[in-house]
């Protein structure tokens, strides 16, 4: 019985650790995305910080990354940037963030 409880606690710790890691990767990716969009829109540092907060808020609207994609797409609507380019940049920056946590 003790072995079962130890294994259960071990799995719970691993799950919590993995979820925390995914959250940190997502947060870092969102920071990079905010920097990328801010550069395109020629935002100041203050505007970039506010934009990062807007991205964070958008990320909590839906499960997954589609909410962030929709926000960025709306914001870059007049910049002639395709959906595929946004999705590619999201993947690229997610991979970059992921590599920083390994």
Buried (B, 14 or more C-beta within 10 A) or exposed (E): EEEEEEEEEEEEEEEEEEEEEEEBBBBBBBBBBBBBBBEEBEBEEEEBEBBBEBBBEBBEEEEEBEBBBBBBBEBBEEEEBEEEEBBEBBEEBBEEBBEEEE
